[in-house]
Amino acid sequence: MTAPDAPESALGEKVQIQGPRLLLRPFLPSDIERQWQHMLEADPMAVAQLPDQASFTARLLRSGHLV
């Protein structure tokens, strides 16, 4: 089963692995923004040093790429 908004593979296919308690797929832009907001609102003890948003976003945008 593939969600309509699932990211596409290098071949243009939408790829995700899903089970009853698991969903593996690349991060969506909305997921990245939500994670960034969680980091901004986190207890300072939970995040040692806040990365800059551009490098954080670039790193998460590479999720799901097999190299």
Secondary structure by P-SEA (a helix, b strand, c coil): cccccccccccccbbbbbccccccccccaaaaaaaaaaaaacccccccccccaaaaaaaaaaccccc
